[in-house]
């Protein structure tokens, strides 16, 4: 687990800065009081950066025959589409070192999911939009874990996003700068059960990829690996997936536990699968028993602690 803070981009208003169109902010206490202990924030307000004032006239996404535009609410002739798009492409280069990004929801520059688009008549048309700055940044940095601040209120989405940030940071610091076949295999050996819990098809695909490293350059193999790896983690780990990983790890204890201990562990895993207890309950007992095996491979699994335990993300 990384001890240094991880570089993460963030919409500036979420840190309490008064950069909103109305002169206010949207401070997220979760970001400023908890995640700030682990993330090194790089705040950006693209609307201010392209020269819009504080306060300023509100803008919105407009669906046109030539694509989505960003226009001033009360005057469609005031169009900021190109400026925001150009700024997003510029910042994608400057912020290429980031390992995550938290955007402000419902923003015509920063919104990521289900943004409302308006028609030429001024009425809402659909929710197929994405803020122009966020869109360009995501196009240029497709592996970057992103999330909206509002969606971090959902425990599952919150845990998934932070898991992806830590995994991507791990990759960039341990493998990306000087990749070798050994580093690649060692990296995945730590994430094997985590990928199993998130997305079994990717678990199989990565296994095939790593079994054929000699046929291609290490650069090509790493490119394909990290795309499949981050794709796998983009799926939330389900109770079914976590249970599958727990059962596989339990297999290493078949000769280590007596009948009563096996029954106790099996009952806890089943209770987790049924939703009666949080993941941390069977995992704590499983980790306790695995100490008897004294296996470095098992103890190194990221599945145990994919993020700081102090965040309590698995107590659900």
N, C-alpha and C positions, 0 to 999 in steps of 0.2 A: 504494500500500500504506500502511495506517495506521501512523503512528509511535507514537501514543498507545495505551495499553493499552485493550483492549476489555472492557466490563463483562459478566461471565459469572457466572451463579449456580452454586453447587456444594454438594453435600451436605457438611456440615461435617466429618464423620468422615474424608472423603477428604483433608483437609488435615492430618490427624494429631491432630485434637482428640478427646479421650476422652469422646465423647458417646454411644457405642453402648450398647445395652441391657445388655451385659456389662461396661460400664465401660472398654471398649477403643476402638480406632480402626481405620480401614482406610486408612491413608495411601497415597496413590498418588504414587510418586516422579516419575512422568511429569508429573503435575499440579504438584507442588510444586517440582520441579527444572528443568523445561523450559517447560511452558506458562505458568508464572507470570511468565515474561519478557514475555509478550504479552497475558495476560489479567489483568484487575482482578477478583479473585474477590469474590463476595458470598455468604459461607457461611451455610447455614441447616440446622438440624436440627429438622424439624417436630415430632418426638416430644417433644423437650425443650421446644420453644416452647409446646406445649399443656399443659405442666405435668407430664409424666411424669418420673420421677426417673432418677438415674444411680447405680448400676445400676437396672434395672427389670425387671418380668416381661415376657418376650417376647410379641409379638403376631403375628397372622397374618391373612390374607385368608380369609374364609369365604363360600362361595356359598350364598345363601339364596333363598327364594321371592320376596323383595322386593329382591333385588339383592346386590351384594357388600358385606360388612360387615368391619370391622376389629375383631377381638376378642382378648382376652387368651387365650393358649394354654390355660391350665389353668382358666379361668373365663369361659365365653362371656357371662355376664351383664355383664362389664366390657367395654363397647363404646366405641371411640374414633372411630367412623366420622364422626359429625357434627362433632366437634371438628377432625379432620384436614381434612375437606372445607371447613369454614368458614375454617380457617387458610389453605388453598390459595387460596381465592377472595380473601381479604384480601391475601395476599402477591402475587397476580397484579397487583393495583393498585400496590402499593409497588415491585414489581420490573419494572414495565412498560418500563423503560428498558434492560433486559438485551438482549444480542444472542446469547445462547446459555445453555445450562444443562447441567451434568454431574451426573447422579444416581448414587447408590449402587445397585448391582444387588441383586436378591433382598431388597429391603426392602419391607415392607408399607405403608410410607408413601412411599417414593421410587422403588421399582422401576418400570421403564417397560415392559420387554418380557417376555412369557411368564412372568409371575408365577404361582407355584403357588397355587391356591385349594383350600381344604379343605371337605369336606361337614360336615353337622351331626353325623355319626358320628365326626368327628375324623380321617378318612382323606383323603389327597389326592384331589381330584376331577378337576381339569384344570389347564391352564397358560394360562388366558385372563384372568388378573388383571392389574391395574395398581395401584401404590401410590396411595392416595387423595389425598395431597398432590400428587403428580406429575400425577395425572389432572386435578385441578381446575386446576392451573396451566396445563397444556397446552390444556384446553378454553377458558380465558380468553385465552391467548396462542398461538393456533394457528399463527402464523408463526415462532415461536421455535424455532431449531434446538436439539434436545435429543439427548442420548446418555447411555448408561450407562458408568461408568468401566471396567468389565470389558471392554466391547466395544471400547474404544479400543486394546486389545491387537491387534486385527485391523487390519492396515495400511490396507486399503481403507476400512473404516468410519472409521478415524481421519482419513484424508485427506479423506473426504467431509464429516465433521462440521466440521472446521476450515475447509474451503472455504466451507461454508454460513455459519459464524459471520462470516467476513471479508466475505462478500458482503452479509449482512444489515446489518452495521455500516456498510458503504459506503452502502447504500441509506438508512439512517436519518440519516446525517450529510450526505449529498449531495442527497437528494431529498425525503425524507419531511416535513421541517419546513416547507418552502416550495416545494411542487411546481409545476412549469411543464412545458409540453409540451417545451420545449427541454431541460430537465434530464432528463426521462424518456428522451428519445431519445438524449441524450448518454450517459446511464448505460448503456442497453442496448447502445449501439454498442461499449462496452468489454467487454461480456459475451457478445456474439453467438456467438463460437466456443466459449466455455465451455458455453453452453446446448446448442449443437450436439453437443458431446461427451457431455453428460449425458443428454439426452432429446430426440431429433429431433422428436417430435410437439409438444412445447412450443415448440421453435424455430419451427415453422410457425404455431402458435397465437398466439405473441407477435407474429410478423410481421403477421398479420391484424389484431391488436388495434392495433398502432401505425400501421397504414395507414388507420385510421378514427378518429383522435383528434378530428376536428372535430365528429363527430356526438354527442359526450357531454361532460360536464364533465371537467375534468382530474382531479378527485378520484375520480370513478368509474373513469376509465381507470387511474389509479395503483393503486387498490384491486384491480382485476382483474389488472393487470400483476404486482404483487408476489406475489399468490397463485399465479399461473401460474409466475412466476420461481422462487420458493422450492420449489414443487412439482417443477419441473424439476431443481433441484439436489439434491432428496432422493434422486434416483436416482444410484447410483455411476457415474462415468464408466468405461466399459469400454474394453478395447483397441480394439474396433471403433469406438466413438465417438471416442476420441482419434485414431485413425488417420484417420477421416473429417475431423476438424478439421485435422489436419496436412496432409492432401492438399489441402484447400481453401486453406490458407495457402501451400502450395507453389506454387499456381497464380499467385501474384503474382510469382513468380521466373522464369516461363517465358522471359522475354527477358533475364534477368540472368545466367544460368549457362551455362557451356559443357557439352558432352556429358558429360565426366568428372565434373563437379560434380553434374549432374543424376542421374547413375547412382549416385554415392556417397550422395546424399540419399535417393533412392528405396530403395536397399538398406537403409539404416538404418531408414527408416519400416517397411519390410516385416519387418525383423528384430524391431522392436518389436511389430508386429502378431502375429508368431508366438511372442512371449514370450521371445526370446533376449536382449533388452537392455531396460533400464528406459526409461521415457518421457523421462527427462532427456537421454538420448543423442541421439535424433533432434531433440529440441527445441533442444538447444544448437547444433547445426549449422544448423538452420533459422533460429534467431534471428541467428546470425552472418551468414548470407547476406542476411537481410532488412534488415540495416543498409545494404546497397547501395541499397535502394529509397528510404530516407529518407522514409517515410510515417508521419505522426503517428497515423493511424488504426490501422495495424498495430502500431506500437510501444506503443500504449495498451491492447492487448488483455489482459484479466485472465487469459486462458488461459496466458500465459507464467508468471505468478507470482500465483496466486490466494491465496497465503499466504506467510509468510516462508521464503525458500529455506534458511535455516539449520536449519529443522526437518527437512529432507531427506525430505519426504513423497513425493517423486516418484522417489526412488532405489530403486524396487521393480519 
